[in-house]
Amino acid sequence: MLDFLKKHNDVIKARVTTQRRLEHELLQSGIEDPALVTKLAIAGPMTRTDFKYIRRKMRTTLQELNIYKAILEDGKLIHGAFANCTALTSVIIPNWTSEIGKTAFSNCKSLTSFTIPKSVTKIGELAFWCCYNLKSIIIPDAVTELGFRTFNNCYSLTSVTLPSLLVKIGGSAFGNCGSLASIRIPDSVTEIGNGAFAHCTSLDTVRIPKTVTKIGDWAFENCTCPIILDEGNPEYLIHDGKIMTNVAYQIRFGEKL
C-alpha cells in the first residue's frame, strides 16, 4: 500500500467509526507513515481525536482534504480543527455544517480557495487568520457577525461577498488584507470594529450605510480610498475625507448641526 501511495499519490479514503478512529483506519490500510498521504477523504463520525491526529501527523504534508461525508459533532467544525496545517490547499466540509469554530483554518498558509456552506450561521474569531493565499470568499447570508480577526492577514484576498443580513464586522476582521480591491458593506451593518479594514491599501471606494452607528478606532487606518457616508447617519459625518462623530465635529468647529 505504501509503495502504491508513493507512486500514484491517489486520494486515500478512510471511513472512521466510533470504535476505530482515523489513525487505526490508516494503519489497517497499511499506511504506517501518515506523512505520505497528501490527499485524503474521510467519512463517518469525526471526533477531536481525528482532528488532532491530522494536525499532529499531517500538518505539513496533507494538501487536499475532503470531509464532505464526515459526521461532525453538533454539525460544527471544532475550534482549531485544521490550525497550522500549512500544506492544505483545499478543504471540502459537509454542506450542513452550522459553525466554523475559532482558529479553524488559522495559519493555513497554502489554502487558495474555500467554499463556506450556506448552512453556516457562525464563523469564529481568527477562523481564517493568516491564510495568505486565500483569494476569494463568499460568506453565507445566515452569518450575522464576523468576529475578531476572522480574515486578518489574508494578503491575497481580492474578493469578499458579505452577507445581506450582517450586523457586525469585528475588530481587525479584514485587517492587513492588502489585495482587497472592493467591499460592499450591507445596509444591515450597525457596527464596524477597531481596525476592521486597517491597511487594506488596495480598496478603491468604501460606502458606509446610514445604519452604521458605531465605528471603532483605526477602522480604515492607512486606507487612502475615498470613504462615502450615506446621508442621514445619526452618529457620523465626513470632514476633509475623515470620519468624525457629530459630537466631535461640534466640539472642534463650534458649529451646531
Secondary structure as a PSIPRED ss2 file (coil, helix, strand):
# PSIPRED VFORMAT (PSIPRED V4.0)

   1 M C   1.000  0.000  0.000
   2 L H   0.000  1.000  0.000
   3 D H   0.000  1.000  0.000
   4 F H   0.000  1.000  0.000
   5 L H   0.000  1.000  0.000
   6 K H   0.000  1.000  0.000
   7 K H   0.000  1.000  0.000
   8 H H   0.000  1.000  0.000
   9 N C   1.000  0.000  0.000
  10 D C   1.000  0.000  0.000
  11 V C   1.000  0.000  0.000
  12 I E   0.000  0.000  1.000
  13 K E   0.000  0.000  1.000
  14 A E   0.000  0.000  1.000
  15 R E   0.000  0.000  1.000
  16 V C   1.000  0.000  0.000
  17 T C   1.000  0.000  0.000
  18 T C   1.000  0.000  0.000
  19 Q C   1.000  0.000  0.000
  20 R C   1.000  0.000  0.000
  21 R C   1.000  0.000  0.000
  22 L H   0.000  1.000  0.000
  23 E H   0.000  1.000  0.000
  24 H H   0.000  1.000  0.000
  25 E H   0.000  1.000  0.000
  26 L H   0.000  1.000  0.000
  27 L H   0.000  1.000  0.000
  28 Q H   0.000  1.000  0.000
  29 S C   1.000  0.000  0.000
  30 G C   1.000  0.000  0.000
  31 I C   1.000  0.000  0.000
  32 E C   1.000  0.000  0.000
  33 D C   1.000  0.000  0.000
  34 P H   0.000  1.000  0.000
  35 A H   0.000  1.000  0.000
  36 L H   0.000  1.000  0.000
  37 V C   1.000  0.000  0.000
  38 T C   1.000  0.000  0.000
  39 K E   0.000  0.000  1.000
  40 L E   0.000  0.000  1.000
  41 A E   0.000  0.000  1.000
  42 I E   0.000  0.000  1.000
  43 A E   0.000  0.000  1.000
  44 G E   0.000  0.000  1.000
  45 P E   0.000  0.000  1.000
  46 M E   0.000  0.000  1.000
  47 T C   1.000  0.000  0.000
  48 R H   0.000  1.000  0.000
  49 T H   0.000  1.000  0.000
  50 D H   0.000  1.000  0.000
  51 F H   0.000  1.000  0.000
  52 K H   0.000  1.000  0.000
  53 Y H   0.000  1.000  0.000
  54 I H   0.000  1.000  0.000
  55 R H   0.000  1.000  0.000
  56 R H   0.000  1.000  0.000
  57 K H   0.000  1.000  0.000
  58 M C   1.000  0.000  0.000
  59 R C   1.000  0.000  0.000
  60 T C   1.000  0.000  0.000
  61 T C   1.000  0.000  0.000
  62 L C   1.000  0.000  0.000
  63 Q C   1.000  0.000  0.000
  64 E E   0.000  0.000  1.000
  65 L E   0.000  0.000  1.000
  66 N E   0.000  0.000  1.000
  67 I E   0.000  0.000  1.000
  68 Y E   0.000  0.000  1.000
  69 K E   0.000  0.000  1.000
  70 A E   0.000  0.000  1.000
  71 I E   0.000  0.000  1.000
  72 L E   0.000  0.000  1.000
  73 E H   0.000  1.000  0.000
  74 D H   0.000  1.000  0.000
  75 G H   0.000  1.000  0.000
  76 K E   0.000  0.000  1.000
  77 L E   0.000  0.000  1.000
  78 I C   1.000  0.000  0.000
  79 H C   1.000  0.000  0.000
  80 G C   1.000  0.000  0.000
  81 A C   1.000  0.000  0.000
  82 F C   1.000  0.000  0.000
  83 A C   1.000  0.000  0.000
  84 N C   1.000  0.000  0.000
  85 C C   1.000  0.000  0.000
  86 T C   1.000  0.000  0.000
  87 A C   1.000  0.000  0.000
  88 L C   1.000  0.000  0.000
  89 T C   1.000  0.000  0.000
  90 S E   0.000  0.000  1.000
  91 V E   0.000  0.000  1.000
  92 I E   0.000  0.000  1.000
  93 I C   1.000  0.000  0.000
  94 P C   1.000  0.000  0.000
  95 N C   1.000  0.000  0.000
  96 W C   1.000  0.000  0.000
  97 T C   1.000  0.000  0.000
  98 S C   1.000  0.000  0.000
  99 E E   0.000  0.000  1.000
 100 I E   0.000  0.000  1.000
 101 G C   1.000  0.000  0.000
 102 K C   1.000  0.000  0.000
 103 T C   1.000  0.000  0.000
 104 A C   1.000  0.000  0.000
 105 F C   1.000  0.000  0.000
 106 S C   1.000  0.000  0.000
 107 N C   1.000  0.000  0.000
 108 C C   1.000  0.000  0.000
 109 K C   1.000  0.000  0.000
 110 S C   1.000  0.000  0.000
 111 L C   1.000  0.000  0.000
 112 T C   1.000  0.000  0.000
 113 S C   1.000  0.000  0.000
 114 F C   1.000  0.000  0.000
 115 T C   1.000  0.000  0.000
 116 I C   1.000  0.000  0.000
 117 P C   1.000  0.000  0.000
 118 K C   1.000  0.000  0.000
 119 S C   1.000  0.000  0.000
 120 V C   1.000  0.000  0.000
 121 T C   1.000  0.000  0.000
 122 K E   0.000  0.000  1.000
 123 I E   0.000  0.000  1.000
 124 G C   1.000  0.000  0.000
 125 E C   1.000  0.000  0.000
 126 L C   1.000  0.000  0.000
 127 A C   1.000  0.000  0.000
 128 F C   1.000  0.000  0.000
 129 W C   1.000  0.000  0.000
 130 C C   1.000  0.000  0.000
 131 C C   1.000  0.000  0.000
 132 Y C   1.000  0.000  0.000
 133 N C   1.000  0.000  0.000
 134 L C   1.000  0.000  0.000
 135 K C   1.000  0.000  0.000
 136 S E   0.000  0.000  1.000
 137 I E   0.000  0.000  1.000
 138 I E   0.000  0.000  1.000
 139 I C   1.000  0.000  0.000
 140 P C   1.000  0.000  0.000
 141 D C   1.000  0.000  0.000
 142 A C   1.000  0.000  0.000
 143 V C   1.000  0.000  0.000
 144 T C   1.000  0.000  0.000
 145 E E   0.000  0.000  1.000
 146 L E   0.000  0.000  1.000
 147 G C   1.000  0.000  0.000
 148 F C   1.000  0.000  0.000
 149 R C   1.000  0.000  0.000
 150 T C   1.000  0.000  0.000
 151 F C   1.000  0.000  0.000
 152 N C   1.000  0.000  0.000
 153 N C   1.000  0.000  0.000
 154 C C   1.000  0.000  0.000
 155 Y C   1.000  0.000  0.000
 156 S C   1.000  0.000  0.000
 157 L C   1.000  0.000  0.000
 158 T C   1.000  0.000  0.000
 159 S E   0.000  0.000  1.000
 160 V E   0.000  0.000  1.000
 161 T E   0.000  0.000  1.000
 162 L C   1.000  0.000  0.000
 163 P C   1.000  0.000  0.000
 164 S C   1.000  0.000  0.000
 165 L C   1.000  0.000  0.000
 166 L C   1.000  0.000  0.000
 167 V C   1.000  0.000  0.000
 168 K E   0.000  0.000  1.000
 169 I E   0.000  0.000  1.000
 170 G C   1.000  0.000  0.000
 171 G C   1.000  0.000  0.000
 172 S C   1.000  0.000  0.000
 173 A C   1.000  0.000  0.000
 174 F C   1.000  0.000  0.000
 175 G C   1.000  0.000  0.000
 176 N C   1.000  0.000  0.000
 177 C C   1.000  0.000  0.000
 178 G C   1.000  0.000  0.000
 179 S C   1.000  0.000  0.000
 180 L C   1.000  0.000  0.000
 181 A C   1.000  0.000  0.000
 182 S C   1.000  0.000  0.000
 183 I C   1.000  0.000  0.000
 184 R C   1.000  0.000  0.000
 185 I C   1.000  0.000  0.000
 186 P C   1.000  0.000  0.000
 187 D C   1.000  0.000  0.000
 188 S C   1.000  0.000  0.000
 189 V C   1.000  0.000  0.000
 190 T C   1.000  0.000  0.000
 191 E E   0.000  0.000  1.000
 192 I E   0.000  0.000  1.000
 193 G C   1.000  0.000  0.000
 194 N C   1.000  0.000  0.000
 195 G C   1.000  0.000  0.000
 196 A C   1.000  0.000  0.000
 197 F C   1.000  0.000  0.000
 198 A C   1.000  0.000  0.000
 199 H C   1.000  0.000  0.000
 200 C C   1.000  0.000  0.000
 201 T C   1.000  0.000  0.000
 202 S C   1.000  0.000  0.000
 203 L C   1.000  0.000  0.000
 204 D C   1.000  0.000  0.000
 205 T C   1.000  0.000  0.000
 206 V E   0.000  0.000  1.000
 207 R E   0.000  0.000  1.000
 208 I E   0.000  0.000  1.000
 209 P C   1.000  0.000  0.000
 210 K C   1.000  0.000  0.000
 211 T C   1.000  0.000  0.000
 212 V C   1.000  0.000  0.000
 213 T C   1.000  0.000  0.000
 214 K E   0.000  0.000  1.000
 215 I E   0.000  0.000  1.000
 216 G C   1.000  0.000  0.000
 217 D C   1.000  0.000  0.000
 218 W C   1.000  0.000  0.000
 219 A C   1.000  0.000  0.000
 220 F C   1.000  0.000  0.000
 221 E C   1.000  0.000  0.000
 222 N C   1.000  0.000  0.000
 223 C C   1.000  0.000  0.000
 224 T C   1.000  0.000  0.000
 225 C C   1.000  0.000  0.000
 226 P C   1.000  0.000  0.000
 227 I E   0.000  0.000  1.000
 228 I E   0.000  0.000  1.000
 229 L E   0.000  0.000  1.000
 230 D C   1.000  0.000  0.000
 231 E C   1.000  0.000  0.000
 232 G C   1.000  0.000  0.000
 233 N C   1.000  0.000  0.000
 234 P C   1.000  0.000  0.000
 235 E C   1.000  0.000  0.000
 236 Y E   0.000  0.000  1.000
 237 L E   0.000  0.000  1.000
 238 I E   0.000  0.000  1.000
 239 H E   0.000  0.000  1.000
 240 D C   1.000  0.000  0.000
 241 G C   1.000  0.000  0.000
 242 K E   0.000  0.000  1.000
 243 I E   0.000  0.000  1.000
 244 M E   0.000  0.000  1.000
 245 T E   0.000  0.000  1.000
 246 N H   0.000  1.000  0.000
 247 V H   0.000  1.000  0.000
 248 A H   0.000  1.000  0.000
 249 Y H   0.000  1.000  0.000
 250 Q H   0.000  1.000  0.000
 251 I H   0.000  1.000  0.000
 252 R H   0.000  1.000  0.000
 253 F H   0.000  1.000  0.000
 254 G C   1.000  0.000  0.000
 255 E C   1.000  0.000  0.000
 256 K C   1.000  0.000  0.000
 257 L C   1.000  0.000  0.000
